[in-house]
Amino acid sequence: MWKDDDEINQTIMLKLLINGEWKWLKFNYQQHSIDNGWVKSQISIVIKRNQPYLTYALEKYVPATGGAKSPG
């Protein structure tokens, strides 16, 4: 679980299970700049060699163009 993703200071609060207790911990992170129109979504936490890594999908809203037309 996560909250308070502060993109300016590049910090995030993660809720982690530590010794059987859920605790909120603040982490610093680095990221590439994201172009206008794109937003982060679906953050996942991956643990490698006892280090947490954040991964997330990027989404961009694209207006519908009418889609496929039905024959007839």
N, C-alpha and C positions, 0 to 999 in steps of 0.2 A: 504494500500500500504506500502511496506517496501523497504529499500535499505541498503547497507553498513553493512551486517551481519559480524561482526568482531568476529570470534570464539575464537581468542586468548584472547582478552580483554573481551569477552562475552558482547558486546554491539550491539545494532541494532537501526536503525533510522526508526521510524514509522510515517506515514502521517495520522493524525487524524483530524476529524472535531470537532472543539472546538468553541462554541458560534457562529456557522455559518461560521467559517473561517477554511480553511485547513492549518494545521501547521505541520512541521517536528519536532518530539521530539525524543531525544535520551534516550533509556532505557537500563539498565543493566539487565542481565538475568543469570540464572544458568542452567546447563545442565549436564546430565550424559556423560561420555566419549563415543564416537562412534567408533566402531571397523573399521579397515581398510577395504576399499571396499564399505562401506556404505556412503551415502550422504543425507543431509537434502533436502527436497523439499516441496512445497505447504505449506508454513507457514500460519497459521490461527491465528487470535487474538480473544480471548474469554474474555469478561468482566464479572467478578464475584465480587459482592460487591464492585463496583467501582475500582477494581484492574484488570489490563490487564494481561492475561496469554497467552503465545505463545505455540501453539501446531504445530507439523509438522510431516509429514510422513517421513519414512526412506526408501531409495531405494538402491538396489544393482544390478549392472549389472551382468547377468548370461548369458554366451554365449549359443547360441541355440545348441541343440543336434541333430537337424534334424527333430524334431517334429513327428507328427502322419503320418503314411504312408497311402496313399489311396489304397483301395483294387483293385486288377486287375492285 
